[in-house]
Amino acid sequence: MKRLRLLVSLLCLCTVSANFAATADLPLVAAQECRPRAGWANFFAKANTPGAEVRIGYFGGSITAQAGWRPKTLAHFQKTYPQAKFVEINAAIGGTGSDLGVFRLHTDVLVHRPDLVLVEFAVNDGGASPEQIFRCMEGIVRQIWRAAPQCDIGFVYTLTEALAPAMLEGNFQRSASAMERIADHYGIPTIHLAMEVARLAKAGRLVWKAPLPKTPEEKAAAGDKVIFAPDSVHPHPETGHELYLQAVVRSLGPIRAASQAGGAHALPAPYIASHYEAARLVPLAAVTKSAEFVALDAKTDAFAKRWANRLPALWQATKPGATLTFKFKGTRCAIYDIIGPDGGQVRVTLDDQPPVVRPRFDSYCTYHRLNTFLIGTELTDTVHTVKIELIAEAPDKAKILAQRSQKIDDPKRFAGLHFNPGAILLVGEIVP
């Protein structure tokens, strides 16, 4: 019987890899607010222990970064379990999905010794292929349970107006449907925070995008409609995020009831063979840098200090000709950097492939933010050579900003050709 199960598992694994490597299609999962699965036995046991410190990792994008469902649920946990002390691990970065999360998990979450990690990437993974979501989300799960076997995990899903059509038809959006495959394989509870949002929208009682009414006239005009968000994405803390909080509150009972015996989580056979459990964030100290690169000290440099909680070692090049070179053995490689108004362009050469220019500037670069750029993915698991060079040609910043009806407000701010790398995102390892 065990051999038969193993054979079936292997056949299913092969089918998953074959089906989703070639297509972005995925059968959608029926919408359900909470699927408790194996529950959070370790979390609830610790929350009920007098004097215990319970550490919750909030791992997601800008919706988690808001002063919304994250602090609201933390406060609810503290009120519900006053005998314990709850500590927040805020590991949210706006505009990023599981494809960065799987690489930064160790430095941003696991080093803080979480007891529960709530993973929120369904919105920012909205454009990713199912197979890429499988790789990243499974990599996150396997990294957590490899490093912290008693840590419980929950997937939470949020929603935007653009992703809502599937929910209005009674199904999860595609990204959440893909994540459900991983959650089901590992027995991880899931909560869709936006079931009530979708219900209100279908009933015509939700306004996706509007400022909150302030005057009596504005409130009267809104009537019984819920104003969800100012931009149809990031909920108002007073309304949309309150709906998200209540979804978590309703889900805690079923998850607690389903919680099985606690202890270490065992890692089953992988759902997909190409998962990213081996994903790692490699400091640039491990690679060769030309003399034009300067290490920015977070103790003395204000720019470096601003990013030290995510990129403790930050480098900067401002002169064309600055180069990074390294070799790695693995299947995926990207650079983790900071882009902004002063961003330039780099020329990337992988092995003997034609060079590719990567602007370190986009239509959102009226400010600085964390970003990544891909060097190669789905590579053969052999040794690869990489050269990255800052070039003299500037991106057409005015044209790029115009994509979002933005303009260059101060030419001095946009005049630079900066490249600010902080780390390598690698599925594999650096080799000499």
ZAMARGU-4260 file (C-alpha; in steps of 0.2 Angstrom, whole numbers, plus 5000, padded with zeros to 4 digits):
<rodrens>
0) 5000/5000/5000 | 5014/5012/5004 | 5022/5008/4988 | 5006/5012/4979 | 5004/5028/4987
5) 5022/5033/4983 | 5019/5028/4965 | 5003/5039/4964 | 5012/5053/4972 | 5026/5052/4959
10) 5014/5051/4945 | 5004/5066/4952 | 5021/5076/4954 | 5025/5072/4936 | 5008/5078/4930
15) 5009/5094/4939 | 5026/5098/4932 | 5021/5094/4914 | 5004/5102/4915 | 5009/5119/4923
20) 5027/5121/4915 | 5018/5124/4898 | 5003/5134/4903 | 4997/5147/4914 | 4979/5139/4915
25) 4974/5132/4932 | 4957/5126/4938 | 4950/5138/4950 | 4946/5133/4968 | 4929/5136/4975
30) 4928/5151/4986 | 4928/5147/5005 | 4933/5159/5019 | 4943/5147/5029 | 4950/5130/5026
35) 4956/5124/5043 | 4966/5109/5037 | 4978/5103/5051 | 4976/5119/5061 | 4989/5128/5072
40) 4991/5117/5087 | 5008/5124/5092 | 5002/5142/5091 | 4986/5139/5101 | 4996/5129/5114
45) 5008/5143/5116 | 4995/5157/5116 | 4987/5148/5131 | 5003/5147/5141 | 5004/5161/5154
50) 5020/5172/5152 | 5024/5164/5135 | 5030/5176/5121 | 5021/5172/5105 | 5030/5179/5089
55) 5019/5181/5073 | 5027/5184/5056 | 5017/5195/5044 | 5025/5191/5028 | 5018/5200/5013
60) 5016/5215/5002 | 5009/5233/5004 | 4992/5227/5010 | 5001/5219/5025 | 5012/5234/5027
65) 4997/5245/5029 | 4991/5250/5047 | 4977/5238/5043 | 4974/5219/5046 | 4991/5216/5053
70) 4990/5227/5068 | 4972/5224/5070 | 4974/5205/5071 | 4989/5207/5082 | 4978/5217/5094
75) 4964/5204/5093 | 4976/5190/5097 | 4983/5200/5112 | 4965/5203/5118 | 4960/5185/5116
80) 4975/5178/5125 | 4980/5191/5138 | 4990/5178/5147 | 5003/5178/5133 | 5013/5192/5126
85) 5012/5194/5107 | 5026/5201/5097 | 5025/5206/5079 | 5037/5202/5065 | 5033/5215/5052
90) 5041/5207/5036 | 5030/5216/5023 | 5037/5225/5008 | 5026/5234/4996 | 5025/5229/4978
95) 5034/5212/4980 | 5027/5194/4979 | 5032/5177/4984 | 5046/5177/4971 | 5056/5189/4982
100) 5048/5183/4998 | 5056/5165/4996 | 5073/5173/4995 | 5072/5185/5010 | 5062/5173/5021
105) 5077/5169/5032 | 5084/5187/5035 | 5067/5195/5037 | 5057/5182/5046 | 5066/5166/5052
110) 5080/5175/5061 | 5066/5182/5073 | 5060/5165/5078 | 5042/5165/5073 | 5029/5154/5081
115) 5016/5158/5067 | 5019/5165/5049 | 5005/5172/5040 | 5009/5173/5021 | 5000/5186/5011
120) 5006/5187/4992 | 4990/5183/4982 | 4988/5200/4976 | 5006/5203/4971 | 5007/5186/4963
125) 4992/5190/4953 | 5002/5190/4937 | 5013/5175/4941 | 5011/5158/4932 | 5005/5144/4943
130) 5021/5135/4942 | 5031/5150/4948 | 5019/5152/4963 | 5021/5133/4967 | 5039/5135/4967
135) 5040/5150/4978 | 5026/5146/4990 | 5032/5128/4992 | 5050/5135/4995 | 5043/5146/5009
140) 5034/5132/5017 | 5049/5120/5016 | 5061/5133/5022 | 5051/5137/5037 | 5048/5119/5043
145) 5066/5115/5039 | 5073/5129/5050 | 5058/5130/5063 | 5048/5113/5063 | 5036/5119/5076
150) 5032/5135/5068 | 5014/5135/5061 | 5009/5143/5045 | 4994/5151/5037 | 4991/5158/5020
155) 4980/5173/5019 | 4972/5180/5003 | 4967/5198/4999 | 4959/5205/4984 | 4958/5220/4972
160) 4945/5226/4960 | 4955/5219/4946 | 4956/5202/4953 | 4938/5201/4959 | 4929/5194/4944
165) 4933/5176/4949 | 4927/5179/4967 | 4911/5186/4961 | 4908/5170/4952 | 4911/5160/4967
170) 4929/5155/4964 | 4946/5161/4971 | 4957/5171/4960 | 4970/5161/4950 | 4985/5166/4962
175) 4975/5160/4977 | 4969/5144/4968 | 4987/5140/4965 | 4992/5143/4983 | 4978/5132/4988
180) 4987/5117/4980 | 5002/5120/4991 | 4992/5123/5007 | 4982/5107/5004 | 4998/5097/5001
185) 5005/5102/5018 | 4989/5104/5028 | 4991/5123/5030 | 4976/5133/5035 | 4970/5146/5023
190) 4959/5162/5026 | 4952/5172/5011 | 4950/5189/5019 | 4939/5196/5006 | 4924/5184/5005
195) 4913/5197/5013 | 4921/5210/5002 | 4916/5200/4987 | 4898/5197/4994 | 4895/5216/4996
200) 4902/5220/4979 | 4890/5207/4971 | 4876/5214/4981 | 4880/5232/4974 | 4884/5238/4992
205) 4903/5240/4990 | 4912/5255/4982 | 4929/5249/4977 | 4938/5266/4975 | 4933/5282/4984
210) 4939/5293/4998 | 4930/5290/5015 | 4915/5301/5017 | 4918/5315/5029 | 4904/5327/5029
215) 4886/5323/5034 | 4881/5325/5016 | 4894/5313/5009 | 4889/5300/5022 | 4871/5302/5017
220) 4876/5300/4999 | 4885/5284/5003 | 4871/5276/5012 | 4873/5258/5017 | 4888/5256/5005
225) 4905/5251/5011 | 4919/5262/5004 | 4933/5249/5002 | 4949/5258/4997 | 4955/5274/4990
230) 4963/5265/4975 | 4953/5249/4974 | 4969/5239/4981 | 4974/5246/4998 | 4959/5245/5009
235) 4954/5260/5021 | 4959/5254/5038 | 4942/5259/5044 | 4932/5249/5032 | 4941/5237/5020
240) 4954/5232/5033 | 4940/5230/5046 | 4932/5217/5035 | 4949/5208/5033 | 4950/5208/5052
245) 4933/5200/5055 | 4937/5186/5042 | 4952/5181/5053 | 4941/5182/5069 | 4928/5171/5061
250) 4942/5159/5055 | 4950/5156/5072 | 4937/5145/5079 | 4937/5133/5065 | 4956/5133/5064
255) 4957/5130/5083 | 4944/5116/5082 | 4954/5107/5068 | 4971/5108/5076 | 4979/5091/5078
260) 4992/5086/5091 | 5006/5098/5091 | 5025/5095/5089 | 5037/5096/5074 | 5030/5097/5057
265) 5036/5084/5045 | 5041/5088/5028 | 5032/5077/5015 | 5038/5073/4998 | 5038/5090/4987
270) 5023/5095/4978 | 5034/5101/4963 | 5051/5095/4960 | 5058/5112/4955 | 5053/5121/4972
275) 5063/5134/4979 | 5068/5127/4996 | 5086/5131/4991 | 5083/5149/4988 | 5095/5161/4997
280) 5100/5179/4999 | 5119/5180/4996 | 5128/5196/5001 | 5138/5205/4988 | 5154/5202/4999
285) 5155/5185/4990 | 5157/5192/4973 | 5170/5202/4963 | 5167/5221/4962 | 5177/5234/4953
290) 5184/5249/4962 | 5170/5260/4957 | 5158/5251/4969 | 5157/5259/4986 | 5151/5250/5002
295) 5138/5261/5011 | 5139/5261/5030 | 5122/5261/5038 | 5130/5269/5053 | 5135/5285/5044
300) 5126/5285/5028 | 5108/5290/5029 | 5103/5282/5013 | 5110/5265/5018 | 5102/5267/5036
305) 5085/5269/5028 | 5086/5251/5020 | 5097/5242/5034 | 5082/5232/5040 | 5081/5223/5023
310) 5098/5226/5015 | 5111/5227/5029 | 5125/5227/5016 | 5122/5240/5003 | 5134/5245/4988
315) 5133/5259/4976 | 5140/5263/4959 | 5138/5280/4951 | 5151/5279/4937 | 5149/5270/4921
320) 5160/5255/4919 | 5158/5249/4937 | 5156/5230/4936 | 5150/5215/4946 | 5156/5198/4941
325) 5153/5181/4949 | 5150/5162/4946 | 5136/5152/4953 | 5129/5134/4951 | 5111/5134/4951
330) 5094/5137/4942 | 5089/5154/4946 | 5098/5171/4949 | 5092/5189/4952 | 5099/5205/4960
335) 5091/5213/4975 | 5093/5232/4974 | 5086/5249/4977 | 5079/5259/4962 | 5073/5277/4962
340) 5074/5294/4953 | 5093/5293/4951 | 5093/5276/4944 | 5104/5271/4929 | 5105/5256/4918
345) 5115/5240/4919 | 5121/5228/4905 | 5119/5210/4911 | 5129/5196/4902 | 5124/5178/4907
350) 5136/5165/4901 | 5138/5167/4882 | 5121/5174/4879 | 5119/5191/4871 | 5119/5205/4884
355) 5103/5212/4891 | 5101/5230/4897 | 5091/5232/4913 | 5085/5250/4918 | 5086/5253/4936
360) 5071/5265/4934 | 5053/5263/4931 | 5037/5273/4930 | 5035/5272/4949 | 5053/5280/4952
365) 5047/5296/4959 | 5054/5289/4975 | 5067/5275/4981 | 5061/5258/4984 | 5067/5240/4985
370) 5067/5230/4968 | 5074/5215/4959 | 5079/5211/4942 | 5081/5194/4934 | 5097/5187/4927
375) 5091/5170/4923 | 5078/5157/4928 | 5074/5138/4924 | 5093/5137/4920 | 5102/5120/4919
380) 5109/5116/4936 | 5127/5119/4931 | 5140/5133/4934 | 5135/5150/4926 | 5145/5166/4924
385) 5138/5183/4926 | 5144/5200/4922 | 5134/5216/4927 | 5141/5233/4921 | 5134/5251/4924
390) 5132/5259/4907 | 5133/5278/4902 | 5117/5278/4893 | 5103/5284/4904 | 5085/5277/4903
395) 5072/5289/4895 | 5065/5294/4912 | 5053/5307/4906 | 5045/5294/4894 | 5045/5281/4907
400) 5037/5292/4920 | 5024/5297/4907 | 5017/5280/4907 | 5009/5284/4924 | 5006/5303/4920
405) 5021/5307/4930 | 5034/5321/4927 | 5051/5325/4931 | 5048/5338/4945 | 5067/5342/4949
410) 5080/5338/4936 | 5093/5337/4949 | 5084/5322/4958 | 5083/5313/4941 | 5100/5317/4935
415) 5110/5302/4942 | 5115/5285/4935 | 5115/5276/4951 | 5116/5257/4954 | 5112/5251/4972
420) 5114/5232/4973 | 5112/5224/4990 | 5112/5205/4987 | 5110/5191/4975 | 5094/5181/4975
425) 5100/5163/4971 | 5093/5146/4969 | 5110/5137/4971 | 5127/5143/4977 | 5141/5155/4973
430) 5156/5146/4967 | 5174/5152/4965
</rodrens>
